[in-house]
Amino acid sequence: MSDKKPVEVAVTAEAAKPDAAKPVAAKPVAAKASKPSKPSKPSKPSKLDETKAKNKKALADALVKAQAVKIAKPPSPAPAEKVKADKPAKAKKPKLVRHSFSMPDVEYAQLATLKKRISSLGGNVKRSELVRAGLALLSVLDNKELTTVMARVDRIKTGRPAKKG
């Protein structure tokens, strides 16, 4: 038996033609001697990687829900029957309702914290806008999620506090 390996011959396009005048030189192609490598085991993800994956999924889900929030536009006013050509018709603003309510100091302080966060992101918001945004988010939750969220909110005694003194 011979220890020599077979030599592969590369055929060029010119050599494939029958009327080629040039002699064809055999070019040996180097064969790579590779060691059979052990298949690497898929490494088990660490606790940190698992936590990161869970957090990414939770953030993606929250983003999808936040993008799904649709704030209802106020009803458009009925078109005026006679509109003067030189003055455009004024759009009626939605009627605003003023109402007072009570909330714990801790939750009221959260409004200020959220306002600061939004201003650090380059925005400007009022307390009433934060409350309305919270209502918009609650309105898109399904019944189970809404019940869960509302179960975490403490009940407080309604009405004005008694006068002292």
C-alpha positions in Angstrom: 0.0 0.0 0.0 1.2 3.5 -0.8 1.2 6.3 1.7 0.6 8.9 -1.0 -2.8 10.7 -1.1 -4.6 11.0 -4.4 -4.0 14.3 -6.2 -7.0 16.3 -7.4 -6.6 17.8 -10.8 -8.2 21.2 -11.5 -9.5 21.5 -15.0 -9.5 25.0 -16.5 -12.1 26.3 -19.0 -9.4 26.3 -21.7 -8.5 22.7 -21.2 -12.1 21.6 -21.5 -12.1 22.8 -25.1 -11.0 20.1 -27.6 -9.0 22.4 -29.8 -6.9 23.9 -27.1 -3.3 24.2 -28.1 -1.8 24.6 -24.7 -0.9 21.5 -22.6 -2.8 21.2 -19.3 -0.7 21.3 -16.2 -2.1 19.4 -13.2 -2.5 21.6 -10.1 -2.6 19.7 -6.9 -5.3 21.0 -4.5 -4.1 21.0 -0.9 -6.3 18.9 1.3 -6.7 20.2 4.8 -5.8 17.8 7.5 -8.4 18.5 10.1 -8.7 16.9 13.5 -12.0 15.5 14.3 -13.2 18.1 16.8 -15.5 17.3 19.7 -18.9 18.7 19.2 -19.3 21.5 21.8 -22.1 21.1 24.2 -24.7 23.9 24.1 -23.9 25.9 27.3 -26.7 26.2 29.8 -27.7 29.9 30.1 -26.8 31.5 33.4 -29.3 32.9 35.9 -28.3 36.4 34.7 -28.9 35.5 31.1 -32.3 34.0 32.0 -33.2 37.1 33.9 -32.2 39.4 31.1 -34.3 37.3 28.6 -37.3 37.5 30.9 -36.9 41.3 31.3 -36.5 41.8 27.6 -39.7 39.8 27.0 -41.6 41.8 29.6 -40.4 45.1 28.2 -41.4 44.0 24.7 -44.8 43.0 25.9 -45.2 46.3 27.8 -44.1 48.2 24.6 -46.7 46.4 22.6 -49.4 47.3 25.1 -48.3 50.9 25.3 -48.3 51.2 21.5 -51.8 49.7 21.4 -53.2 52.5 23.6 -55.6 54.6 21.5 -56.8 57.7 23.1 -60.3 58.5 21.9 -60.5 61.7 20.0 -63.2 64.1 21.1 -66.3 64.1 18.9 -66.0 66.5 16.0 -68.4 69.4 16.1 -71.4 69.5 13.8 -70.6 71.5 10.7 -72.0 75.0 10.8 -74.8 75.6 8.4 -73.7 79.1 7.3 -70.0 79.8 7.4 -68.7 83.1 6.3 -66.0 83.0 3.6 -63.7 85.4 5.3 -63.8 83.8 8.9 -63.0 80.2 9.4 -65.3 78.3 11.8 -63.9 77.7 15.3 -63.7 74.1 16.4 -65.6 73.5 19.7 -63.4 72.4 22.5 -64.6 69.4 24.5 -66.3 70.2 27.7 -64.0 69.9 30.7 -65.2 68.5 34.0 -63.7 69.6 37.3 -63.7 67.1 40.1 -61.8 66.7 43.3 -60.6 63.5 44.8 -58.3 62.3 47.6 -55.1 60.3 47.4 -52.4 59.3 49.8 -49.3 61.5 50.1 -47.1 58.7 48.7 -49.1 58.4 45.5 -49.3 62.2 45.1 -45.5 62.4 45.4 -45.3 59.8 42.6 -47.0 62.4 40.3 -44.1 64.8 41.0 -41.5 62.1 40.4 -43.1 61.1 37.1 -43.2 64.8 36.0 -39.5 65.1 36.8 -38.7 61.9 34.8 -40.7 63.2 31.8 -39.0 66.6 31.9 -35.5 64.9 32.1 -36.6 63.1 28.8 -37.3 66.5 27.2 -41.1 66.5 27.8 -43.5 68.6 29.7 -46.6 67.3 31.4 -49.2 68.3 33.9 -50.6 66.3 36.8 -54.0 66.0 35.1 -52.3 64.7 32.0 -50.6 62.0 34.0 -53.9 60.9 35.6 -55.5 60.8 32.1 -52.6 58.7 30.8 -53.1 56.3 33.7 -56.8 56.0 32.7 -55.9 55.4 29.1 -53.5 52.6 30.2 -56.1 51.0 32.5 -58.8 51.1 29.8 -56.7 48.8 27.5 -56.2 46.1 30.1 -58.2 43.0 29.9 -60.6 42.1 32.8 -58.1 39.8 34.6 -55.2 42.3 34.4 -57.5 45.2 35.5 -58.8 43.2 38.5 -55.2 42.4 39.5 -54.0 46.0 39.2 -57.0 47.3 41.1 -56.5 44.8 43.9 -53.1 46.4 44.6 -54.7 49.9 45.1 -55.5 50.5 48.7 -59.0 51.7 49.6 -59.1 55.1 51.3 -61.8 56.8 53.3 -63.7 59.2 50.9 -64.7 62.8 51.8 -62.9 65.7 53.4 -60.9 65.1 56.5 -62.6 66.2 59.8 -61.7 69.7 61.0 -59.2 69.8 63.8 -59.6 72.1 66.8 
